[in-house]
Amino acid sequence: MEVQGRIKMIDDTKTYGNNGFRKREMVVTTEEQYPQHLMIEFVQDKCELLNNFQVGQQVKVSINLRGREWTNPQGETKYFNSIQGWRIEQLQPAAPDQGVPPVPPADAFEPANDFNEEDHDDLPF
């Protein structure tokens, strides 16, 4: 799956536990009618992928959805979801077409008042 949007926040890499598990989180805000602020985590060797990015950049992030089950000491089962990123690309802003002049608005043209249909009949039939 992929998510596109603008980087809102990039956190520092954090290390957890005795095994040295590393995680780095970022927030991407989607650009749609109802923008969503999605927290995406990068783990282990993927943490370094965020080094070349900064807040405000438009990006496309390849993600996996992760879900896990946990039973607490009271015997209640709980479920947790996370969004894990594994690739990130900068999106280039849409460049205007080179060499094509912009089209002026319709009200910039004068209407043809002297048009006579008989004088301009160039159809072959």
C-alpha positions in Angstrom: 0.0 0.0 0.0 1.0 3.6 -0.4 0.2 6.9 1.3 0.8 10.3 -0.2 0.9 13.6 1.7 3.1 16.2 3.3 5.5 15.5 6.2 4.2 17.1 9.3 6.7 15.7 11.8 9.8 13.5 11.9 10.8 12.2 15.3 14.3 11.1 16.4 15.2 7.4 16.4 14.5 5.7 19.8 16.0 2.5 21.1 14.0 0.1 23.2 14.9 -3.0 25.3 18.1 -4.9 25.8 18.1 -6.1 22.2 18.4 -2.6 20.8 15.1 -2.5 18.9 15.0 0.9 17.0 12.0 2.8 15.9 11.5 6.2 14.3 8.1 7.8 13.8 6.8 10.4 11.3 3.5 12.0 10.7 2.2 12.5 7.1 -0.8 14.7 6.5 -2.9 13.6 3.5 -4.0 16.3 1.0 -7.7 15.5 0.4 -11.1 16.9 1.4 -10.7 15.6 4.9 -6.9 15.5 5.6 -5.7 12.7 7.8 -2.7 12.9 10.1 -1.1 9.4 9.8 1.6 8.3 12.2 3.9 5.9 10.3 6.7 4.1 12.1 10.0 2.9 10.5 11.9 0.2 12.4 15.4 -1.2 12.7 17.5 -0.4 9.5 14.5 1.5 7.9 15.0 4.4 10.5 17.8 5.8 8.3 15.4 6.3 5.4 14.1 9.4 7.0 17.5 11.1 7.3 17.1 12.9 3.9 13.6 14.2 4.5 12.3 17.2 6.3 9.0 18.7 7.5 6.9 20.2 4.6 8.1 17.9 1.8 5.5 16.0 -0.2 6.2 12.3 -0.1 4.9 8.9 -1.1 5.4 6.3 1.6 5.1 2.5 0.9 3.5 0.9 4.0 2.4 -2.3 5.6 -0.5 -2.5 8.0 0.4 -4.5 11.1 -2.0 -5.9 13.7 -1.3 -7.8 17.0 -3.3 -9.4 19.8 -2.4 -8.9 23.5 -4.0 -10.5 26.5 -3.6 -8.4 29.7 -3.1 -10.0 33.2 -6.8 -9.8 33.8 -7.4 -12.1 30.8 -8.9 -9.4 28.5 -7.8 -9.6 24.9 -6.9 -6.3 23.2 -5.9 -5.6 19.6 -3.5 -3.0 18.3 -2.8 -1.7 14.7 0.2 0.1 13.4 1.4 1.5 10.0 4.9 0.5 9.2 6.8 2.3 6.5 9.5 0.5 4.4 10.1 3.0 1.5 9.8 6.8 1.1 10.0 8.9 -2.0 9.9 12.6 -2.5 7.1 13.8 -4.8 8.1 16.4 -7.3 5.8 19.4 -7.5 3.8 19.5 -10.7 5.9 21.5 -13.1 4.1 23.6 -15.7 4.4 22.5 -19.3 7.5 24.2 -20.9 7.0 26.0 -24.1 3.2 26.0 -24.1 1.8 29.5 -23.5 -1.1 29.8 -21.0 -4.6 30.0 -22.5 -6.3 33.4 -21.8 -9.7 33.3 -20.2 -12.8 33.2 -22.5 -13.7 36.8 -21.8 -10.5 38.0 -23.3 -11.8 37.3 -26.8 -14.3 39.6 -28.6 -17.4 37.9 -30.0 -17.7 37.7 -33.8 -20.6 40.0 -34.6 -20.1 40.2 -38.4 -20.4 36.5 -39.1 -22.4 35.6 -42.2 -23.0 31.9 -42.6 -23.2 32.1 -46.4 -19.8 33.8 -46.7 -18.0 31.2 -44.7 -19.4 27.9 -46.0 -16.3 25.8 -46.7 -17.8 22.4 -46.4 -17.3 20.1 -49.4 -21.0 19.1 -49.6 
